[in-house]
Amino acid sequence: GRGGGGTNVAQEKEEKRKLILSDPRTAILMASLAEALVAPKSNKLLKFNSRELANLGWALAKLKLSPPSKIFPIVRPNELIIEDIPGDWTNSGPDIVSSSLEDMHKDLALTATKVRAQVLEVAKQRSTMQTAAERSTVKNLWIPTMSQLAGKLLDVIATQVLDNLDDFNTQELANLLYAFANAGRADHILFQRLSDQLVKTFEEKAQDKNIDDRRRAKPQEFSNSVWAFASAGLRCQGQVDLIKTVADAMDRNDGAFVREFKPQELSNTAWGTATLLSKRTIDKASTKDDVENDAAVRV
């Protein structure tokens, strides 16, 4: 039946993912990406733009390789950690480790070097063996280290994104929210700033009467963003502003925008909104909750 077919597809995807991760070329590629992110001076033409950073974050999340924050703490530069996250809605988030940006870059480069060394070590061991069966007994030593590298890569990508927020369009911002939530490496610092920029850009598009249809905000961008906050379990001012923006967009032109949503997008938006409301604690309830309540009802 349908269930069996869906299970088979999921199993096939998982098998492909394992093959990709066990391929030493994947490890070398990730090491190269890490080195390129932190040492662009080695190639003046090598600079990741907003689309490339968003795509990198998305790809790393889809690989399901990076360890979640509860296992491998998120690292943020010192100057970001001291910033206050505004609003009465903020709940407790993951533990954050403070570091200098320079140390983050050094650590990423060292981890990339370690991955390369482990790939070489395995290759040397296998080169002395005669049969495929013998070679298969040598474990892919680099995978645990590559997992750490993926987490560190996402942390550095987050830092570069926050340094260049004005360069990102709504699709890229929504994809980043989705990616970091999916990878289990979301925190209030990143999500507050991303949602602030996303809401600002959504509103600018809404006020532009001459905007090209291809540049208009898309339903998937709204649904992915709300889903990301709910999946990450993060509540903050940015999440409330985002839901209000979604509700306002749905109300415009007698609800014409709602008809553009696919069933899955509507479902994700409704689920995300309800989930975020359920995470609201009574001791932090205030009259300001009316803003969120009103937006949730309209969604």
MOCOR-V789608 format. One record per backbone hydrogen bond with DSSP energy under -0.5 kcal/mol. CO is the residue of the C=O (numbers start at 0). NH is the residue of the N-H. E is the energy in kcal/mol with one decimal. If there is no record, write none. Layout:
# MOCOR-V789608
CO_NH_E, CO_NH_E
This chain:
# MOCOR-V789608
0_4_-2.0, 1_5_-2.6, 2_6_-2.1, 3_7_-2.3, 4_8_-2.1, 5_9_-2.1, 6_10_-2.5, 7_11_-2.5, 8_12_-2.3, 9_13_-2.2, 10_14_-2.4, 11_15_-2.3, 12_16_-2.3, 13_17_-2.3, 14_18_-2.1, 15_19_-2.3, 16_20_-2.4, 17_21_-1.9, 18_22_-0.7, 19_22_-0.8, 21_23_-0.5, 22_25_-1.6, 22_26_-1.1, 23_27_-2.2, 24_28_-2.2, 25_29_-2.4, 26_30_-2.3, 27_31_-2.3, 28_32_-2.3, 29_33_-2.3, 30_34_-2.2, 31_35_-2.3, 32_36_-2.1, 33_37_-1.6, 34_38_-1.5, 38_41_-1.6, 39_42_-1.9, 42_45_-2.2, 44_46_-1.0, 48_52_-2.5, 49_53_-2.4, 50_54_-2.4, 51_55_-2.3, 52_56_-2.3, 53_57_-2.3, 54_58_-2.7, 55_59_-2.5, 56_60_-1.9, 57_61_-2.3, 58_62_-1.6, 59_63_-0.6, 59_64_-0.9, 60_63_-1.0, 67_70_-1.7, 67_71_-2.6, 73_96_-3.1, 75_98_-1.6, 76_79_-1.3, 76_80_-1.5, 77_81_-1.5, 79_82_-1.0, 83_85_-0.7, 85_236_-1.1, 94_73_-1.0, 96_75_-2.3, 98_77_-1.8, 99_103_-2.0, 100_104_-2.2, 101_105_-2.3, 102_106_-2.6, 103_107_-2.1, 104_108_-2.3, 105_109_-2.5, 106_110_-2.2, 107_111_-2.1, 108_112_-2.1, 109_113_-2.1, 110_114_-2.1, 111_115_-2.1, 112_116_-2.2, 113_117_-2.2, 114_118_-2.2, 115_119_-2.2, 116_120_-2.2, 117_121_-2.2, 118_122_-2.2, 119_123_-2.2, 120_124_-2.1, 121_125_-2.6, 122_126_-1.7, 123_127_-0.6, 124_127_-0.9, 125_128_-1.5, 130_134_-2.2, 131_135_-2.0, 133_136_-1.3, 134_137_-1.4, 136_138_-0.7, 138_140_-1.8, 139_142_-1.7, 140_144_-0.6, 141_145_-3.1, 142_146_-2.0, 143_147_-1.7, 144_148_-2.4, 145_149_-2.1, 146_66_-0.5, 146_150_-1.8, 147_151_-2.5, 148_152_-2.6, 149_153_-2.1, 150_154_-1.8, 151_155_-2.2, 152_156_-2.9, 153_157_-2.4, 154_158_-1.6, 155_159_-2.3, 156_160_-2.5, 157_161_-2.3, 158_162_-1.3, 159_163_-0.6, 160_163_-1.2, 161_164_-0.6, 163_166_-2.0, 164_167_-1.8, 168_172_-2.3, 169_173_-2.6, 170_174_-2.4, 171_175_-2.0, 172_176_-2.2, 173_177_-2.4, 174_178_-2.8, 175_179_-2.6, 176_180_-1.9, 177_181_-2.5, 178_182_-2.0, 179_184_-2.4, 180_183_-1.0, 183_68_-2.8, 186_190_-2.6, 187_191_-2.7, 188_192_-1.3, 189_193_-2.5, 190_194_-2.4, 191_195_-2.1, 192_196_-2.0, 193_197_-2.4, 194_198_-2.9, 195_199_-2.1, 196_200_-2.3, 197_201_-2.7, 198_202_-2.5, 199_203_-1.9, 200_204_-2.2, 201_205_-2.2, 202_206_-1.7, 203_207_-0.8, 204_207_-0.6, 206_208_-1.0, 207_210_-1.1, 211_214_-1.8, 211_215_-0.6, 212_215_-0.9, 217_220_-1.0, 217_221_-1.3, 218_222_-2.7, 219_223_-2.7, 220_224_-1.3, 221_225_-2.2, 222_226_-2.5, 223_227_-2.1, 224_228_-1.9, 225_229_-2.1, 226_230_-3.1, 227_231_-2.4, 228_232_-1.0, 228_233_-1.8, 234_90_-1.6, 235_238_-0.6, 235_239_-1.6, 236_240_-2.6, 237_241_-2.0, 238_242_-2.2, 239_243_-2.1, 240_244_-2.2, 241_245_-2.3, 242_246_-2.5, 243_247_-2.6, 244_248_-2.2, 245_249_-2.1, 246_250_-1.5, 247_251_-1.1, 250_253_-0.8, 250_254_-0.6, 251_254_-0.7, 251_255_-0.9, 251_256_-0.7, 252_255_-0.9, 254_257_-0.7, 254_258_-0.8, 255_258_-0.7, 256_259_-1.7, 257_260_-1.8, 261_265_-2.3, 262_266_-2.5, 263_267_-2.5, 264_268_-2.0, 265_269_-2.6, 266_270_-2.8, 267_271_-2.6, 268_272_-2.3, 269_273_-2.5, 270_274_-2.7, 271_275_-2.2, 272_276_-1.9, 273_277_-2.0, 274_278_-0.9, 275_278_-0.5, 276_279_-1.5, 280_283_-1.2, 281_284_-1.7, 285_288_-2.0, 286_289_-1.7, 287_290_-1.4, 287_291_-0.7, 288_292_-3.0, 289_293_-2.7, 290_294_-1.9, 291_295_-2.7, 292_296_-2.3, 293_297_-1.9, 294_298_-2.1
